[in-house]
Amino acid sequence: MSETRSPLPLLFRRHSSGEIKNLTSVSSSLLPAFGTIVDEGHSQLKKYVIAPYDRRYRLWQTFLVVLVVYSAWASPFELAFGKVATGSLQPVDLVVDAFFVVDIILTFFVAYLDKSTYLLVDDRKKIALRYVKKLWLPMDVASTLPFQFLYRIFTGKVNRGDVFGFLNLLRLWRLRRVSELFTRLEKDTRFSYYWTRYCKLIAVTLFAVHSAGCFYYWLASSHGQPENTWIGSLVHDFKHRSIWLGYTYSMYWSIVTLTTVGYGDLHAVNTGEKIFNMLYMLFNISLTAYLIGNMTNLIVHGTARTFAMREAINQILNYGSKNRLPEGLREQMLAHMQLKFKTAELKQEAVLENLPKAIRSSVAQHLFRRTAENTYLFKGVSEDFIAQLVTEMKAEYFPPKVEIILQNEIATDFYILASGAVDILTYKNGTEQFLSKLGSADMAGEIGVIFNIPQPFTVRTRRLSQVIRLSHHDFKQMLQPYSEDGKTIISNFIQYLKGLKQEMLEEIPYVTELLGGLTTEHTAPNEGTHDHDHEASSYHGDPNVEGTEETSKSITSTFSIRVIVHGHHPNENAKEDDMMGKLINLPDSIEGLFRLAEKKFGKRGSKVLMADGSEVEELRALRENDHLFIF
């Protein structure tokens, strides 16, 4: 039974023990389905079997491409100028053909990649059967046989007829190797895609010009009346003139016709030439469209990003001018837009959006884990919580002197400074006051998030800064299963508050009273059944949200689920006081919810219903801002 081997071993060396050792790794262009694959171990192939990605075999293939270029030039040339096929170029042709004979023999020993399993098949019988069944073998053999040389051996005569000239055109079958080379180079990120495509377009154009010129000269040389041809009417007895003179005339005519210049000095004379000219000009239309289309695509692709940036900047300038925005604000908008384009390749979302979740998580762990662990708020938390946390983090870049957070804006996110520096500012009586400076691994915006109040400070960058953003909602949802980590985070936050400057504490409502009456037993989250404090009420702007007597509980309440309770059945006609809901933190049990409802509405309930009339049996099924009806 034949064996299949992994495609990972790419360059192999035969050892006496029969083991084949991998010496190098695959190029990123060879297996696009897998990307860059590196095999650090050992593998085996059968004896005398060559790996298709063997470095030496690739060098051999590249050498053959050079010979293909010669064949592509010589085959049309020998058709037009038959005497060189049996003269100066015949020894070169025989040497080139010999190399391709060797390649045909090697092909019977080259393993191939099974397209269904992506494994190397190293069974020599299967390799040979695959090669024989396909069109490659007969065409390779036909394009390699030296027909004129064989005819001379068997007959002893030199034949310069057109038949052998057309048989030599079978060598153009070898051009598929050039096509495969360019396809491989276009996928290889080590080479410029622009210049690879540019070279390919030049090669196609030169081959078309050369082939058309040679065939046009053959029409003249094979015509019965040489003086009645496009070149015979200008050059007397052109068949006996220099070969390079005829070749120069042919290339001149071909280039002038391809470029649609058409000076008229060389023109079709007989019917055959006119028919060929018509076909060639029709071909030129297609070739020109192909060249222009590809060049336009390459140029547009290279300048699309610059064009998009210029368009975005012009839109900002027009918007700022029409709305009469301050000059400083316009500069911030322009700086941010320019930075967006400069850091486009560093955008986390754009790079990772098409990758599997496991890879995205691994990348996030590599990028953000150390920064998160060095942040004061997450000191001492569990490894599992850090792993969950970093997967939800988003990286953003901000240019110098740009506000990341504005004072009194809604606290929906907080930020960790990965690099750069920011200033903490406040505004009093219309003047800006500097409070503090933050550096790498420091946090901004967490006070507003944890207290559930509008942001107390403005945060502005000092220089180019990278920040990691985390949503308040995502943070709260991740923290719910980690009660011990919640206690650690609250403890770290309280210690941080105690170390703040007095002028910063004065900007945070009620924080002084909070710290003054704080004890260690108040730092555990999700313990009480108390409502949000006055800070949460001012954040939501809801007059029905009542405060709590224990101010320290307001810190822990940010990690609880908040629901709105009503003291009546949803289908009952209730009093106006009962119709107004009360925003509370969800307690740990239904009994606690009944006690809290009795305190709020003056009557004890026995059931908890949702708005649709369904009865609540487990509080874990509730979500943020659900409406509950107690009766």
FISE-940032 format. One line per 2 residues: for each residue z negated, y negated, x negated of C-alpha. Coordinates in nm, 4 decimals, decimal comma. Each point is the difference from the previous one (the first is absolute). Layout:
Z:Y:X; ...
//
This chain:
0,0000:0,0000:0,0000; 0,0830:-0,3468:-0,1285
-0,2698:-0,2453:-0,0761; -0,0139:-0,3663:0,0845
-0,1764:-0,2443:-0,2226; -0,1505:-0,3389:0,0593
0,2220:-0,3026:-0,0788; -0,2811:-0,1505:-0,2080
0,0900:0,1469:-0,3426; 0,2833:-0,2125:-0,1207
0,0538:0,0489:-0,3718; -0,0661:0,3458:-0,1321
-0,0217:0,1737:-0,3346; 0,0119:0,3756:-0,0400
-0,2986:0,1550:-0,1777; -0,0381:0,3457:-0,1488
-0,2584:0,0858:0,2641; 0,2540:-0,0623:0,2721
-0,1831:-0,3096:0,1262; 0,1946:-0,3153:0,0683
-0,1866:-0,3214:-0,0628; 0,0581:-0,3296:0,1725
0,0721:-0,2776:-0,2469; 0,0689:-0,3016:0,2151
-0,0101:-0,1293:0,3563; 0,2700:-0,0718:0,2507
0,1549:-0,3412:0,0407; -0,0793:-0,1798:0,3216
0,3679:0,0213:0,0926; 0,0389:0,3770:-0,0138
-0,2102:0,1145:0,2914; -0,0128:-0,2844:0,2504
-0,1642:0,2268:0,2560; -0,2988:0,0398:-0,2289
-0,0017:-0,3179:-0,2059; -0,1151:0,0223:-0,3607
-0,1298:0,3496:-0,0656; -0,1943:0,0892:-0,3114
-0,0819:0,3574:-0,0926; -0,2753:0,0217:-0,2564
-0,0212:0,3780:0,0050; 0,2217:0,2873:-0,0962
0,2676:0,1857:0,1888; 0,2570:0,2701:-0,0565
0,3702:0,0452:0,0582; 0,2051:0,3078:-0,0584
0,1528:0,0499:-0,3409; 0,3185:-0,1968:-0,0725
-0,0425:-0,2147:0,3113; 0,0249:-0,3769:-0,0404
-0,2061:-0,2416:0,2050; 0,2259:-0,2595:0,1669
-0,2391:-0,2789:-0,0982; -0,0258:0,1123:-0,3590
0,0215:-0,3085:-0,2197; 0,2503:0,1633:-0,2329
0,2150:0,1122:0,2897; -0,0053:-0,3553:0,1363
0,1179:-0,1285:-0,3368; 0,2812:0,2530:0,0113
0,1009:-0,1216:0,3447; -0,0055:-0,3602:-0,1187
0,2227:0,0918:-0,2953; 0,2479:0,1613:0,2399
0,0113:-0,3238:0,2002; 0,1364:-0,1726:-0,3115
0,2725:0,2640:-0,0164; 0,0693:-0,0500:0,3716
0,0664:-0,3679:-0,0678; 0,2587:0,1026:-0,2574
0,1587:0,2464:0,2462; 0,0156:-0,2678:0,2702
0,1942:-0,2237:-0,2383; 0,2187:0,2652:-0,1637
0,1188:0,1904:0,3097; 0,1931:-0,2893:0,1683
0,1068:-0,1244:-0,3448; 0,1545:0,3359:-0,0919
0,1794:0,0099:0,3365; 0,1651:-0,3360:-0,0701
0,0670:0,0609:-0,3716; 0,0725:0,3710:-0,0165
0,0721:0,0158:-0,3715; -0,3600:-0,0826:-0,0945
-0,1181:0,3079:0,1960; 0,1736:0,2254:-0,2508
-0,0517:-0,2315:-0,2931; -0,2969:-0,1992:-0,1223
-0,2272:0,0635:0,2991; 0,0495:0,3766:0,0239
-0,2641:0,0930:-0,2665; -0,2515:-0,2319:0,1641
0,0718:0,1538:0,3397; -0,0580:0,3505:-0,1365
-0,3369:-0,0975:-0,1497; -0,1097:-0,1662:0,3239
0,1099:0,3006:0,2047; -0,1968:0,2282:-0,2331
-0,3194:-0,1880:0,0751; 0,0546:0,0393:0,3733
0,0653:0,3725:-0,0482; -0,3428:0,0221:-0,1631
-0,1475:-0,1857:0,2965; 0,1548:0,2470:0,2452
-0,1674:0,2853:-0,1898; -0,3364:-0,1837:-0,0066
0,0163:-0,0571:0,3752; -0,0450:0,3755:0,0538
-0,3435:-0,0310:-0,1649; -0,1314:-0,3213:0,1603
-0,2668:0,0494:0,2663; 0,0498:-0,1898:0,3212
-0,2349:-0,1620:0,2481; -0,0216:0,1720:0,3350
0,0387:-0,2729:0,2637; -0,2221:0,1766:0,2528
-0,2973:0,0752:-0,2255; 0,0550:-0,2470:-0,2874
-0,0650:0,2802:-0,2476; 0,2092:0,0877:-0,3027
0,2012:0,3206:0,0441; 0,0279:0,1721:-0,3392
0,1722:0,3248:0,1066; 0,3209:0,0112:-0,2043
0,1856:0,1992:0,2652; -0,0790:-0,2572:0,2653
0,0934:-0,2813:-0,2369; 0,3378:0,1591:-0,0775
0,0683:0,0878:0,3635; -0,0763:-0,3557:0,1098
0,2375:-0,1427:-0,2630; 0,2819:0,2427:0,0795
-0,0178:-0,0479:0,3764; 0,0391:-0,3751:-0,0162
0,3092:-0,2048:-0,0797; -0,1471:-0,1089:-0,3299
0,1019:0,3031:-0,2087; 0,3773:0,0105:0,0812
0,0250:-0,3781:-0,0290; -0,1942:-0,0029:-0,3278
0,2272:0,2678:-0,1408; 0,3176:-0,1705:0,1237
-0,1055:-0,3334:-0,1448; -0,0751:0,1595:-0,3376
0,3092:0,2138:-0,0664; 0,2388:-0,1591:-0,2575
0,3216:0,0794:0,1893; 0,2419:-0,1582:-0,2463
-0,1638:0,1675:-0,2962; 0,0050:0,3395:0,1740
0,3667:-0,0491:0,0943; 0,0835:-0,0759:-0,3635
-0,1830:0,3140:-0,1187; 0,1676:0,2344:0,2464
0,3516:-0,1491:-0,0127; 0,0117:-0,1669:-0,3370
0,1477:-0,3090:0,1642; -0,1314:-0,3521:0,0444
0,0285:-0,1139:0,3610; -0,0574:-0,3638:0,0812
0,0856:0,0324:0,3651; -0,1797:-0,1735:0,2822
-0,1480:0,3279:0,1276; -0,2467:0,0208:-0,2864
-0,0762:-0,3702:0,0377; -0,1143:0,0560:0,3579
-0,1919:0,3133:-0,0991; -0,1912:-0,2115:-0,2498
-0,1157:-0,2150:0,2900; -0,2231:0,2915:0,1014
-0,2334:-0,1241:-0,2739; -0,0925:-0,2850:0,2332
-0,2158:0,2561:0,1806; -0,2475:-0,0621:-0,2790
-0,0617:-0,3513:0,1367; -0,2628:0,1462:0,2332
-0,2291:0,0101:-0,3038; 0,0274:-0,3770:-0,0356
-0,0801:-0,0436:0,3669; -0,3072:0,2228:-0,0374
-0,1107:-0,1993:-0,3042; 0,0176:-0,3331:0,1824
-0,1820:0,1485:0,3002; -0,2783:0,1156:-0,2293
-0,0217:-0,3333:-0,1813; -0,0142:-0,1945:0,3274
-0,3108:0,1956:0,1005; -0,1629:-0,0297:-0,3414
-0,2399:-0,2946:0,0029; 0,0216:-0,0304:-0,3775
0,3463:-0,1475:0,0361; 0,1001:-0,3163:0,1825
0,1608:0,0833:0,3322; 0,2045:-0,3198:-0,0143
0,1565:0,0724:-0,3391; 0,0519:0,3690:0,0810
0,1955:-0,0877:0,3131; 0,1847:-0,2748:-0,1875
0,1135:0,2448:-0,2706; 0,1052:0,2499:0,2652
0,2165:-0,2606:0,1766; 0,1626:-0,0998:-0,3304
0,0711:0,3649:-0,0811; 0,1632:0,0576:0,3393
0,2155:-0,3104:-0,0417; 0,1139:0,0895:-0,3529
0,0885:0,3539:0,1035; 0,2033:-0,1271:0,2966
0,1871:-0,2496:-0,2177; 0,0708:0,2573:-0,2718
0,1153:0,2743:0,2380; 0,2242:-0,2281:0,2044
0,1623:-0,1474:-0,3117; 0,0682:0,3432:-0,1520
0,1444:0,1391:0,3220; 0,2195:-0,3091:0,0422
0,1353:0,0480:-0,3523; 0,0678:0,3689:0,0779
0,2109:-0,1079:0,2983; 0,2171:-0,2048:-0,2347
0,0197:0,2601:-0,2786; 0,0940:0,2830:0,2385
0,2644:-0,2005:0,1856; 0,3621:0,1020:-0,0498
0,1156:-0,3563:-0,0750; -0,2527:-0,1618:-0,2362
0,1626:-0,3436:0,0297; -0,0610:0,0127:0,3766
-0,3776:0,0015:-0,0367; -0,2709:-0,2658:-0,0090
-0,0346:0,0149:-0,3782; 0,3568:0,1044:-0,0883
0,1378:-0,3206:0,1471; -0,2054:-0,1963:-0,2565
-0,0349:0,2295:-0,3020; 0,3202:0,1657:-0,1186
-0,0317:0,3683:-0,0892; -0,3756:-0,0115:0,0681
-0,0360:0,3814:-0,0320; 0,0632:-0,0190:-0,3713
-0,2131:-0,3047:-0,0586; -0,3629:0,0071:-0,1031
-0,2365:0,1883:0,2329; -0,2518:-0,2826:-0,0171
0,2641:-0,2519:0,1045; 0,0604:0,1975:0,3182
-0,3736:0,0461:0,0535; -0,0584:-0,3748:-0,0373
0,2697:-0,0782:0,2588; -0,1476:0,2570:0,2367
-0,3559:-0,1387:-0,0282; 0,1281:-0,3550:0,0433
0,1820:0,0922:0,3215; -0,2963:0,1995:0,1338
-0,2561:-0,2763:-0,0592; 0,2243:-0,2735:0,1414
0,0614:0,2083:0,3123; -0,3654:0,0971:0,0398
-0,1124:-0,3618:-0,0187; 0,2764:-0,0993:0,2489
0,1353:-0,2588:-0,2445; 0,3559:0,1376:0,0126
0,1949:-0,2148:-0,2465; 0,3241:0,1784:0,0911
0,1152:0,0542:-0,3592; -0,0591:0,3747:0,0403
0,1091:0,1265:0,3385; 0,1201:0,3154:0,1720
0,3729:0,0634:-0,0306; 0,0734:0,3379:0,1546
-0,1250:0,1559:0,3218; -0,2559:0,2287:-0,1635
-0,1662:-0,2917:-0,1756; -0,0105:-0,2020:0,3200
-0,1714:0,2827:0,1870; -0,2525:0,0417:-0,2813
-0,0651:-0,3758:-0,0042; -0,0732:-0,0007:0,3709
-0,2456:0,2873:-0,0324; -0,1643:-0,1590:-0,3035
-0,0478:-0,3336:0,1742; -0,1485:0,1730:0,3044
-0,2358:0,1789:-0,2371; -0,0836:-0,3335:-0,1620
-0,1148:-0,1372:0,3347; -0,2532:0,2830:0,0315
-0,1060:-0,0242:-0,3635; -0,0450:-0,3773:0,0209
-0,2074:0,0317:0,3153; -0,2137:0,2661:-0,1696
-0,0546:-0,2151:-0,3092; -0,0727:-0,3198:0,1908
-0,2330:0,1785:0,2409; -0,2004:0,1648:-0,2752
-0,0203:-0,3121:-0,2161; -0,1036:-0,2106:0,2982
-0,2687:0,2517:0,0880; -0,1340:0,0010:-0,3562
-0,0041:-0,3794:-0,0249; -0,1550:-0,0494:0,3433
-0,2628:0,2639:-0,0733; -0,0915:-0,1763:-0,3227
-0,0245:-0,3444:0,1595; -0,1396:0,0943:0,3438
-0,3584:-0,0469:-0,1107; 0,0691:-0,3416:-0,1508
0,1888:-0,1055:0,3116; -0,2850:0,1148:0,2257
-0,2525:-0,1944:-0,2097; 0,2091:-0,3181:0,0084
0,0469:0,0357:0,3768; -0,3742:0,0483:0,0553
-0,0835:-0,3039:-0,2149; 0,2533:-0,2152:0,1850
-0,1512:0,1070:0,3313; -0,3470:-0,0982:-0,1202
0,1258:-0,3390:-0,1203; 0,1759:-0,0658:0,3305
-0,3020:0,1119:0,1998; -0,2368:-0,2163:-0,2029
0,2300:-0,3022:0,0277; 0,0508:0,0284:0,3763
-0,3704:0,0487:0,0681; -0,1085:-0,2601:-0,2595
-0,2366:0,2348:-0,1752; -0,2127:-0,1385:-0,2853
0,1466:0,0309:-0,3469; -0,2835:0,2230:-0,1201
0,0516:0,2422:0,2864; 0,3743:0,0146:-0,0690
-0,0690:0,0836:-0,3641; -0,2319:0,2823:0,1017
0,2616:0,1453:0,2328; 0,2693:-0,0168:-0,2685
-0,2263:0,1516:-0,2654; -0,0931:0,2878:0,2253
0,3627:0,0707:0,0904; 0,1117:-0,0056:-0,3646
-0,2842:0,2328:-0,0953; 0,0994:0,2348:0,2824
0,3456:0,0499:-0,1532; -0,1290:0,0228:-0,3567
-0,2465:0,2747:0,0913; 0,2288:0,1820:0,2439
0,0107:0,3108:-0,2198; -0,3816:0,0087:-0,0017
-0,0371:-0,0033:0,3785; -0,2099:0,2978:0,0940
0,1296:0,0441:0,3555; 0,3680:-0,0252:-0,0928
-0,0302:0,2597:-0,2775; -0,2248:0,2495:0,1770
0,1182:-0,0145:0,3606; 0,2443:0,2917:-0,0398
-0,2362:0,2223:-0,1982; -0,2231:0,2741:0,1451
-0,3575:-0,0906:0,0853; -0,1443:0,2133:-0,2784
0,2030:-0,1856:-0,2637; -0,0907:-0,3386:0,1510
-0,3671:0,0943:-0,0116; 0,0278:0,1110:-0,3638
0,1672:-0,3273:-0,0956; -0,2682:-0,2000:0,1819
-0,2724:0,1967:-0,1798; 0,1599:-0,0781:-0,3356
0,0492:-0,3702:0,0742; -0,3099:-0,1022:0,1943
-0,2795:0,2512:-0,0532; -0,1481:-0,1531:-0,3138
0,0147:-0,3491:0,1482; -0,1724:0,1154:0,3197
-0,2733:0,1805:-0,1951; -0,0732:-0,3134:-0,2048
-0,0379:-0,2159:0,3125; -0,3622:-0,0834:0,0798
0,0260:0,0986:0,3667; 0,0993:0,3588:-0,0798
-0,2416:0,0696:-0,2849; -0,1635:0,3379:0,0500
0,2092:0,1177:0,2971; 0,1341:0,3537:0,0143
0,3219:0,1163:-0,1615; 0,1380:0,1063:0,3376
-0,0447:-0,3464:0,1482; 0,1678:-0,1650:-0,3007
0,2909:0,2432:0,0338; 0,0396:-0,0906:0,3678
-0,0382:-0,3694:-0,0720; 0,2680:-0,0422:-0,2643
0,2681:0,1689:0,2113; -0,0179:-0,2906:0,2483
0,0125:-0,2775:-0,2592; 0,3057:-0,2270:-0,0274
0,0894:-0,1958:-0,3131; 0,1207:-0,3598:0,0241
0,0908:-0,2660:-0,2554; -0,0826:-0,3687:0,0252
0,1277:-0,2820:-0,2234; -0,2360:-0,2629:-0,1454
-0,1681:-0,2570:0,2281; 0,0712:0,1849:0,3244
-0,2593:0,0636:0,2711; -0,0713:0,3676:0,0640
-0,2682:-0,0729:0,2610; -0,0516:-0,3190:0,1980
-0,3397:-0,1199:0,1099; -0,0755:0,0685:0,3688
0,2928:0,2412:0,0468; -0,0580:0,3292:0,1830
-0,1459:0,2660:-0,2285; 0,2416:0,2911:0,0349
0,0337:0,1089:-0,3654; -0,1890:-0,0188:-0,3228
0,1394:0,0088:-0,3521; -0,0781:0,1533:-0,3373
0,1295:-0,1919:-0,2997; 0,1900:0,2440:-0,2253
0,1144:-0,2606:-0,2540; 0,0006:-0,3760:-0,0381
-0,2659:-0,2429:0,1211; -0,0803:-0,1942:0,3187
-0,2210:-0,2954:0,0973; -0,2468:-0,0026:0,2908
0,0191:-0,3374:0,1753; -0,1496:-0,1718:0,3015
0,0755:-0,3245:0,1802; -0,2684:-0,2512:0,0885
0,0678:-0,3363:0,1578; 0,3698:0,0361:-0,0789
-0,0548:0,0633:-0,3707; 0,0565:0,3213:-0,1930
-0,3001:0,1479:-0,1806; 0,0160:0,2730:-0,2661
-0,2610:0,2725:0,0430; 0,0867:0,2949:-0,2225
0,2628:0,1886:-0,1969; 0,0938:0,3662:0,0442
0,1703:0,2314:-0,2464; 0,1229:0,3570:-0,0253
-0,1767:0,2541:0,2298; -0,1681:-0,2786:0,2002
0,0292:-0,0188:0,3792; 0,0975:-0,2825:0,2341
-0,0240:-0,0219:0,3774; -0,2496:0,2828:0,0401
-0,2769:-0,2329:0,1249; 0,2035:-0,1076:0,3007
0,1034:0,3600:0,0682; -0,3485:0,1521:-0,0194
-0,1699:-0,2798:0,1970; 0,2928:-0,0113:0,2429
0,0225:-0,3770:-0,0266; 0,2822:-0,2351:-0,0958
0,0580:-0,0091:-0,3736; -0,2611:-0,2378:-0,1485
0,2025:-0,0887:-0,3121; 0,3511:-0,0774:-0,1171
0,1282:0,2294:-0,2778; 0,2704:-0,1451:-0,2262
0,1696:0,1595:-0,3016; -0,0430:-0,1546:-0,3432
0,2940:0,1915:-0,1525; 0,2344:0,2821:0,0883
-0,2214:0,2561:0,1703; 0,0312:0,3461:0,1447
-0,2338:0,0774:0,2884; -0,0647:0,3187:0,1967
-0,0265:-0,0558:0,3745; -0,2000:0,2194:0,2362
-0,0049:-0,0377:0,3765; -0,3342:-0,0480:0,1746
0,0993:0,2501:0,2677; 0,1083:0,2678:-0,2489
-0,3142:-0,0523:-0,2056; -0,2260:0,0407:0,3029
0,1805:0,3137:0,1186; -0,0227:0,1622:-0,3443
-0,3701:-0,0796:-0,0346; -0,1131:0,1561:0,3283
-0,0192:0,3625:-0,1301; -0,1812:-0,1140:-0,3183
-0,3408:-0,1197:0,1186; -0,1635:0,0294:-0,3428
0,2796:-0,1975:-0,1614; -0,0447:-0,2616:0,2730
-0,3637:-0,0397:-0,1016; 0,1039:-0,0359:-0,3639
0,2611:-0,2626:0,0861; -0,2483:-0,2032:0,2078
-0,2540:0,0181:-0,2795; 0,2579:-0,1186:-0,2543
0,1058:-0,2806:0,2317; -0,3571:-0,1218:0,0511
-0,0647:0,0002:-0,3730; 0,3182:-0,2011:-0,0464
-0,1107:-0,2549:0,2592; -0,3315:-0,0425:-0,1752
0,1837:-0,0922:-0,3210; 0,2233:-0,2686:0,1562
-0,0437:-0,3658:-0,0805; -0,1971:-0,2049:0,2446
0,2958:-0,2222:0,0823; 0,2009:0,3093:0,0963
-0,2809:0,1398:0,2152; -0,0188:-0,3289:0,1880
0,3588:0,0516:0,1158; -0,0806:0,3349:0,1660
-0,1745:-0,0362:0,3380; -0,3484:0,1561:0,0253
0,0297:0,1822:-0,3317; -0,3102:-0,1713:-0,1366
-0,2125:0,1227:0,2923; 0,1612:0,3401:-0,0320
-0,0906:0,0386:-0,3655; -0,3466:-0,1408:0,0560
-0,0973:0,2629:0,2580; 0,1938:0,2874:-0,1522
-0,1737:0,3285:-0,0843; 0,1435:0,3196:-0,1347
-0,0225:0,1877:0,3278; 0,2391:-0,2466:0,1564
0,2882:0,1028:-0,2272; 0,0954:0,3311:0,1652
0,3124:-0,0214:0,2170; 0,0410:0,1373:0,3511
-0,3776:0,0320:0,0624; -0,0672:-0,2529:0,2698
0,1202:-0,0670:0,3495; 0,0058:-0,3751:-0,0409
0,2780:-0,2377:0,0807; 0,1958:-0,2268:-0,2265
-0,1852:-0,3047:-0,1184; 0,0986:-0,3599:0,0515
0,2448:0,0174:-0,2888; 0,2077:0,2659:0,1790
-0,0171:-0,2057:0,3189; 0,1403:-0,3038:-0,1720
0,2737:0,2137:-0,1574; 0,1267:0,1397:0,3292
-0,0554:-0,3123:0,2035; -0,1345:0,2130:0,2881
-0,3012:-0,1482:0,1888; -0,0945:0,3453:0,1280
-0,0825:0,1310:-0,3463; -0,3769:-0,0176:-0,0370
-0,1956:-0,0206:-0,3218; -0,2541:0,2370:-0,1440
-0,3586:-0,0598:-0,0905; 0,0321:0,1737:-0,3354
0,2393:-0,2100:-0,1993; 0,0316:0,2552:-0,2749
0,1684:0,2403:0,2409; 0,3012:-0,2292:0,0149
0,1141:0,1249:-0,3374; -0,0046:0,3646:0,1008
0,1604:-0,0690:0,3354; 0,3354:-0,0681:-0,1629
0,0365:0,3710:-0,0663; -0,0786:0,0989:0,3626
0,2374:0,0308:0,2925; -0,0165:-0,3004:0,2345
0,0463:0,0531:0,3723; -0,0240:-0,2178:0,3111
-0,2469:0,1199:0,2677; -0,0059:-0,0970:0,3673
-0,2890:0,0565:0,2373; 0,2053:0,1327:0,2937
0,2482:0,2668:0,1028; 0,3604:-0,1105:-0,0568
0,0759:0,0443:0,3728; -0,3126:-0,1705:0,1313
-0,0465:-0,3594:0,1107; -0,2558:-0,1141:-0,2534
-0,1890:-0,3186:-0,0575; 0,1483:-0,2668:-0,2138
-0,2517:0,0697:-0,2800; 0,0926:0,3681:-0,0007
0,3711:-0,0794:-0,0021; -0,0378:-0,1726:-0,3374
0,0087:0,2529:-0,2821; -0,2370:0,0136:-0,2942
0,1367:0,0672:-0,3493; -0,2354:0,2412:-0,1759
-0,0099:0,2355:-0,2946; 0,0253:0,3581:0,1224
-0,3338:0,1819:-0,0491; -0,0405:0,3526:-0,1284
-0,0567:0,1670:0,3376; 0,0726:-0,0392:0,3716
-0,3740:-0,0360:0,0619; -0,0045:-0,2937:-0,2358
0,2947:-0,1480:0,1873; -0,1944:0,0294:0,3312
-0,3005:-0,1767:-0,1543; 0,2186:-0,2785:-0,1358
0,1766:-0,0396:0,3363; -0,3389:-0,0179:0,1790
-0,1010:-0,2777:-0,2345; 0,3227:-0,1921:0,0596
0,0427:0,0423:0,3768; -0,3568:0,0646:0,1216
0,0756:0,3447:0,1449; 0,0170:0,3447:-0,1473
0,3210:0,1986:0,0409; 0,0616:0,3704:0,0200
0,3729:0,0221:-0,0731; 0,2468:-0,1631:-0,2384
0,3566:-0,0375:0,1255; 0,3215:-0,1255:-0,1552
0,2296:-0,2489:0,1726; 0,2063:0,2845:0,1440
-0,3098:0,1606:0,1554; -0,0371:0,2847:-0,2510
-0,3575:0,0797:-0,1035; -0,1065:-0,0377:-0,3629
-0,1805:0,3061:-0,1361; 0,0261:-0,0581:-0,3760
-0,0171:-0,3369:-0,1702; 0,2168:0,1253:-0,2848
0,2997:-0,0114:0,2333; -0,0304:-0,3772:0,0443
0,2098:-0,2527:-0,1874; -0,0320:-0,3627:-0,0982
-0,0163:-0,2478:0,2931; -0,0105:0,2693:0,2705
-0,1365:-0,1190:0,3384; -0,2951:0,2044:0,1290
-0,1476:-0,0173:0,3509; -0,3684:0,0923:0,0439
-0,1303:0,0938:0,3451
//
